[in-house]
């Protein structure tokens, strides 16, 4: 397997991180000198001011208790599987000793997926909210979903958990995730009023003959159905309400790249995000 050969040793993994981090060449963070050498601890040392920096310093991989070989394999396994992987599955497949470690790394990877989804939706966009979770209303969470339409179906999706008791939650979500000038297709509820004044075209779908809202806004409800099946199939719904947003970030990343056949490019994209962003420890993940 090509992946196994590329990252067969710890040194190969660290060298790959270094190439991405210093794609334009090493520059000392203190004196901007470009000359460096690598000491016997694998640390980059500036030849001018002697500043030292590890390849993983300031990245999500810093102070990892797992070898980089295992971290790379965990990330690859997550993106290579069409429906992702659970913490239990990852622990078993890679022989990770601690469930907590496997769980923590998967959530770190999900945070990278959020960073990769910054581009707003455009054009014709369906927007509505649905409930995700168990049949018991106490376990259900309100989620707003926006889906970008195309002539032959759908393109990209954005979603977020709706804050409780927030009258402007729908509008705030739209402003954060959909470009002005887009045409928003919604139902006739008051939470969507005023969109034209904010720079959007607003198409209100209302058909009294149709009692089922799923027929009025079919794409939103199709995506919601897919999310429920994914949570049940991959994670058996054992996700915890406080972590639902992390799983929604993962599903968004997967849905928006569902037509990509290049798993290597997805791996690279997330690895790149991991190098840009700071490390997240277990306690931080628990607070996410």
N, C-alpha and C positions, 0 to 999 in steps of 0.2 A: 504494500500500500504506500502511495506516494507520501501521504501525511506522516506515516510512521518513520519513513526514511528521513524526511526533512527535520523532524523533531525527535530524534532518537536519543539525544543526550541533553543534559541541563545546559551545557554550553551553547548548543544550537538554538535552544529556546531563548536564552538571554541575548544571543547575537541577533536574533530576529527582532526582539524588542528594541535593541539598540539601533538597528537599521531603520525601523519605523520612527523611533523617537528622534533620531538625528538624520532624517532623510536628506537634509540640506547641509549635513556636516556638523560636527561637534562645535559648540560655542560655549565657552565658560560662562556660567550664570553670574559670576562676580566681575570678571575683567574682560569678558568677550573675546578672550584669546581662543584660537582655533587648534592649537597644538596640545596634545594630551598623550598620556601613556596609561596602560592598564596594569595595576599592581597585582601581586599574587593572590589578592582576595577578590579579583574581578571587578575592582572599583576604578572608575575613570578619574585620573588625576591631572589637573591642569599643569602644564610645564612652566607656566609663568607665575601664577599666584599660589600654586599647590592646593587649590580647592579640590575636594574629593566629592564624588557623587556616584552612587550605585546606579546601575542601569534601571532598576525598578523604583528608585526613589521618586516620590510624588505621583506614583501611578497606583492603580487599583491592585497591582500585584505586590506592592511593597509589604515586607514583613509577613509574607505568606508562610503558613505552617506546612503547606503542601509544596512539594517540588514543582518547579515550573513545567516539567514533563507532564505531571498529572493535571495541572491547571489547564494546560493547552489541550490535553485529551478531553477534559471535562467540557471545555468550551466547544471543541469540535463535535463532540457527541451531541451536545445540546442543539447545535445548528444543523447537524447532519440528519437528525431524525425529523421527519415531516411534522410530527405532532409534539416534539419536545420530549422531555424525560422528567420523571419525578425524582425527588431526592433519594428515595429508597432504591429506585432503579439505578441511579448514578452510583450510589454507594456500592451496590452489588457488582455492577459491570466493571468498575475501575478498581475495586478492592479498597475503597477508602474506609479507614477504620472507624471513623466517627460519622454518624448520621448528621449531627449538627454541622460538621464541616461541609458535607455535601450540600446540605440545605442552604447554608450561608453562601457558598459560592454560586449556587444557582440564582439566588436573589441578587448577588452582585452583578451577575451577567444580565439579569432583567433590568437593573438600573442602567446598564450600558445601552440596552435596547430603547429605553426612554430617551437617552441623549441623542440617539440616532434618528429620532422622529420629530425633528424641529420644523420641517417644512409644512406650511399651512395648506389646507384643502382649497380647491378652486372649482369654478364652473357651477354645474348643478349639483346640489348637495341635499340629501335627505337628512332630517334631524328629528329625533324623538328620544324619549326615555323609556327604559324597560326595567324589569326587576330581574336581578341575577341572584341565585342562591337557592336554598331549599324551599319546599312547598310551604313550610311554616313561615308566616309573614314576618315573624320575629327574626328570621335568619336571612331574609331577602334584603338586597341592597339596590337602591335606585341608581341606575347608570344611564348617562346620556350618551347617545351614539350618533355620530355624523358619518355619512358614507358618500363619497364622491362618485358620481355616476358617469358612465360613458355610453356611447351609442349601443354597445353590445353587452352592457352589464355594469360592473362596478370597478373602480380603480383602488382607491385607498380609503382607509377608515381612521377615525379618531374617536376616542371614548374616554370618559372619566366618571368617577363616582360623584353623585350629586350631594353637595353639603346639605345637612338638615336645616330646615327653617331658613332657607335663603331664597328670597323672591327673585333675585337677579342671577341665580346660578346658571340658568340656561343661556342668558344673554352673555354672561362672562365667559362661558365655555365657547360660545360662537366667536366672540371677539378674539379669544386666544388661539383658536384653531382653524378659523376659516377666513380667507382673504375677503376684504370688502370688494363689492362689485359682483360677488357670486350670487347665484339664485338659490335661495333656501326654500326647500319644500318641507312644510310642517303641517300639523293639524291646526285647528282653529283655537287652541287654548290661549288664554291671556298671557301665559309666560313667554309667548313668542311675539307679542305686540311691540311695535316700535322699531322693528328691524329695518324698515325702509329709511327711517330717520338716521340710522346708524351707517347707511351706505350700502345696504344689501337690497337686492330684489327679493320680494317675498311672495311665494306661491303657496296659498293655503289650500290644502287638499281637504275637502269636506263633502261627504256624500251620505246623506241621511238614509239612503237605501242600503248602505253597507254598514252593518253594525260592528263588524270585526275590523279593528284598526289595522290589523295585519295586512288587509287588502288595500288599505289606503296608502300605507308606507311600507311596502313589502320588503325592500332591501334592508332596512334597519332591523326588521324582525327576523329576517333570514340570518343576518349576522349574529343576532342575539341567540338564535337557536344553535348556531354553530359553536358559539362560545360555551353554551351550557353543555353541549355534547363533548367538547374538548376538555372542559374542567372535569367532567364525570369520567371520560375515557382515560385521560392521561394521569389525572391527579385524584380520581375517585372522590372529588369534592372535599378532600381533606386539606383545605388551604387556609382556613381561618379568615374571618371577615376583614381583620386588620391588614391582611396581605393581599386582598383581592386586587387592589390597584396595580400591584407588581405583576400579577398574572395577566391583567388587562394590557399592560405594557408589552408583555411578551406576545400575547395574541395579536396585538396591533402590528408589531414588528413582523410577525410571521405572515399575517394576512397581506400586508402591503408588499411582501416579497414572495408571494405564493407562486408566481410564475417564473421565478429565478431558478435556473438549473445549475447555477454556479455556487455550490456550498462553500467553496474556498473563498469566494469574494465576501460572503456573509461573515465567515470566520475572521477575515482580515478587517472588515468594517468594525466588528465588535472589539477586536484586539486593539485597533487604532483608538477607539473610544476609551478603552481601558488604560491606555498610555496617557491620554489627555487628562483623565480625571483622577482625583485623589483616591487613596485607599479607603475602603469601608470596612470597619471591623465588625465582629459579630454583634456587639451591643448596638451599633449604629443600624445594622440590618434589622434588628428586633424592633427598633423605633420607627422603621420606615412605614 
